[in-house]
């Protein structure tokens, strides 16, 4: 059973608090119970949060760890003055020193997405997601030149989740294009990709892992057989080497690691944060 409770408290979605907090907590082999408390944007809600934190302290017999991203100082004061947890105030730790260093006041905006309807960056991100969905798995070659990144590789090598992550996280228009047996017979890139060579990045995968993934979708098929997976991976890697396309294996890498490598290699000009 978990022996300590961790709270992520925010007046917005809590994504920042969770991402930062979990990055730190993952450094420890601790058995933790995580509780998300987003949209804590009023004094009444702050008092409810205090009761939850103090109750957890009583049950665990250990003070909870509380990661906070609260722009409202009144809400923050209620929690800091009344709860029995160990407070990790990320705005207080990072925003206030930056205000002094930059000589600027932060906008103390509540939540990253609070004014999304007026945000050009947010709309750009939505446009990128729609573009990536439209250009998933070679569905459309229209406006392929509008892509910031084009991922190629055999089916089920990780192209779709990586494309969507690049679109959602960085606002990049990421297309993906599957390499198929006809391409291997031709021993050449599809003509539609040749003009976009600088935007191409290849994904490959160990045949054994590819066979496992494909068998979940189409068990006992030629498509999922280990022999076919070995053939496709071998041919795809040979094609990428001949064409001078940068590529990596996704077998043991997370989507975050794959995406970071792609950004380092291709260095697309347009990134949204």
N, C-alpha and C positions, 0 to 999 in steps of 0.2 A: 504494500500500500504506500502511496505517496506520504512523505513525512514532513513536507512543508508546502505551503501554498504561495503561488506567485500571481499577483494581480497586474493586469495591463489596463490602466485607467486613462481615458482620453475624452476630450470634448468633441472629437471628430470620430473617424472610423477606427482609430487605434492601430492602424497599420504600422505607423512609424514606431510606436511604443513596442509593439510585438516584434517587429523586425530587429530593432536595436537590442531589445531585451533578450530575445532568444539567441542572438549572435553571441552575447556575453554568457548566457546560461549554458550554452552548448560547450563551453570550456570546462564544465564541471560534470563529474559523474554523480549527479544528484537525482534523487527520486522526487519529482516535483509535480504538484497539481496546479495546472494553469487555468486562470479565470480571466475572461475578457469582459471589460466593462466600458464599452464605447458610448459616445453621445452623453457623457456626463457634463452637461452644459448648464446646470442650474444649481442653486444652493440646496434645494430639496433633494435633487439627485445625489449631490455630494454627501449629504447626511446618510442617504441609503447606502452609498459606497462605504462610508465609515463603519456602519453597522455590519456590513458583510466582512470587511477586513478584520474588525475586532472579534467577530464571531469565529472566524478562521483561526485567529491567534489563540482563542480559548480552546478550541477543539484540538488543534495541533500541539498546543503547549509550546509553540515556537512563534516568534513574530514573523508574519508574512513579509515577502519582498514585494514592493510596489513600484512598478515603472509608470511614470506619469508623463503625459504630454498635455498640459492644460494651459491654455492661453488666458483664461479668465482668472484673475488673481483672487477674486472673492471665493470662487469654487476651490481653488488651490489652498487657500487659507483654512477653509473648513476642514479639508482632509488633513493638511499638515498639522493643524492644532489638535485634532481629535482622534486620529487613528493610531494604532499601536504597531504599525508595520514599519519596516525599513524602507524609507522613501528614496527613490532614484528619480529626481526631477530633471528630465532631460532638457527642458527649456531653461531652467535655472542654471544647469551645468554648462550648457553650450551657447544658448541664445544671448544671455546677458553679457558674458565676456565678449562675444562677438560684437554686440552693440557698442561696447566701450572701445574695442579695437578698431572698428570701422567708422566710429563716430556717427552711427545711424541708429534710428529706432526701428526695431522689427515691426511688421504690420500686425503681429499677434493675431493672425488669422486663425479662426477656429476650423481646423481640419484642412487637409491638403486639397480636398475636392469641393470645398464649401461654395466657391463661386465658379463652378465648372462651366455654367452656361455662358459666362462672360470671358472664359479663358481661351485664348488662341491656342495655347499649348495643349490643353485638354481636347479641344476639337480636332487638333492635328493628330492626337493619339487615337481618337475614335476613327478618324479617316484612315489611319494606318492599319487599324484592326480590320476594318471593312475590306480594305485593299488586300490584306493578307488572306482573309477568308475567301475572297473571290479568286485569288491566285494560288489556292491550296492544291497541291498534288497535280499541278499542270492543268487545272480545270479551265483556265483562260490564258491565252497568250496575248490578249489585248492589252496594250499599254505596258508590256513587260519592261520596256525601257524606263518606265516610271518607278521601277523598283530601286530601293537603296541596296538591297541584298537579295541574291537569288541562291537558294540552297539546292544542291543536287545530291542524289544518292539513290540507292535501291529503296524499294518500298519497305516501310517500317524501320527505317534507320534513325528516326528522330527528327525528321524535317518539320513536320507540322507543329509539334509543341514548341520547337525552337523558334519557328517563324512567329507564332503567336506571342511568345515571350518577348521577342525583340520589338514587336508592334506595341504590346501593352506596356512594357517597361521603358522603352526608349523612343516610341513614336516612329519607328522605322517601317517603311513599306517593304515587307519581307515576303518574297514569293518563294515557292518551292516547286521543284520539278523532278519527277521520278525518272530514273534511268531504267529502261525496260529491255527485254531480250532483243527487240528490233535494233536498239541502239548498239548493243554488243555485237550483233551480227554485222552491222555497218562499220563497227570499230571507229566510230566518230561521234562527236557531240551532235545533238539535234541542231539543225541549222538555225532555229530560232534563238538558241543560246549563244551562238558564236559571236554575235555582235555585242553581247553583254558580258564578255569574258572577264572584264575587270571586276564585275560585281558578283562573280560566281564563287561559291565556297562549297566544298564537298563534305558530306558526312558519310562515314562508313561504320561498320560494326562487326564484331566477331561472328562468324557464321553460326556457331553453336547458340549464341544468344539470340541471333536473328531467327533461327529455327524455332526456339522456344516462344518468341513473341508471335510469330506467324501461326504457330499451332494453336494458340489461344483464339485466333480469329478463324482459321480454316484448318482444323485438325486433320491429320493424315492425308493432306493434299500434296501434290507435286510442288506447289508454291511454297509449302512450309517444310519440305524435306531438307535434310541436312545437305545432301548432295547438291540440290539446286541452290541452296543458300550459299554454299561454298563457291559454286560457279559464278553466281551473280556478284558476290562481293569481290572475287578475284578480277572479274571483267571490269567492274566499276572502278576499282582502284587502278587498274592498268590504264583505263581511259583517262582518269584524272591525271595520272603521271604524264601520259603522252601530251595532254593538253596544257600542262603546266598549271593546273588548278590546285590551290591550297586546300588541304582537307585534314580531318582528324577522325579518330574513332570515338564513338559515343558510348562504347560498351560500359565503361566504368565512370563516366563523367555525368555530372548533373547538368540540367538545362542552363543554370547560371554559369557554370564553368564553360560550357560550349559557347554560350552567347558572348562571354567575355573574350574568349579566344577569337571569335569572329570579328568582334569590334577592334581588337588589336591588329588583326591581319588586314582587314579591309578598310578600316578607318573611314566609315561613311561620314560625310560632312554634316548631315542633319541629324541631330540627336535631341530628344525632348526629355527633360527631367521633371 
